[in-house]
C-alpha cells in the first residue's frame, strides 16, 4: 500500500503588513502527497503556491491547520526539530539557482553535507561527483557557476538538492530563469528522477510543464484544488 509522505490539512497563512492589515496567503489548503508522487502546483503570481511550498518544506509555519510528515504532526515541533527534518529529509530547487560563486560545481553540490553529521570529506566529494554524473555534468565538476550556462547551473542545483538523499524534493519555479528548450530539459530530468522513485512537488505558472506531473493542483486566491488534464489553460 502506498504511504503518504506529506499531508497538508486545512493550512492557512496570514501575514500582517503595514498598518496591521492582514493578508491571507493560504485559506485552508489540503494536499496529500504519497511516496513516489510527482505533484505540480500551478497558479498565477501571488496566488499562494510558493507560500504553500514553504510550509511543505518547513521553511515557514502555518497560521492554522495541520502538517504531517510520514503521518507525524510536524507543524508544532520546535525550530530545531523542524530544521533537522528539513536538512536531512527535504531537498530544494529554486528559480535563482542559489549557487556559491566562489565554489566549483562539486563543492556547491556537496555543501549541504557539511551540516549533517557522519559524512566524511571523501564521501561528500564522492556523492557530489556521482550526482553530477547523473545530471550529465561530470565534465564540469571543477567549473565555477560563472563558467556554466543557466541550464547547467540549474542541474548543479538539482544535484545539490539530492546530496543528502531526501525523501521529498521541492522545486519552486525551477525553469523560471531558463529558455523554453532548457526549461523542458530540466523538467524532463525531474521526471526521470521521479521515475526512479523520488517524490517531487513542483511549483510552476506554466501549464505545459505542470502537465508532465502525475497529479496537478491549481492554486488561486490561497485555495487549492486538483485539476484534470482538460482544464490546463494559460489563464488562472
Buried (B, 14 or more C-beta within 10 A) or exposed (E): EEEBBBBBBEBBBBEEEEEEEEEBBBBBBBBBBBBBBBBBBBBBEEBBBBBBBBBBBBBBBBBEBBBBBBEEEBBEBEEEEBBBBBBBBBBBBBBEBEBEEEBBBBBBBBBBBEEBEEBEEEEBBBBBBBBBEBBBBBEBBEBBBEEBEBBBBBBBBBBBBBBBEBBBBBBBBBBBBBEEEBBBBBBEBBBEBBEEEBBBBBBBBBBEBBEBBEBBBBBBBBBBEEBEEEEBEEEB
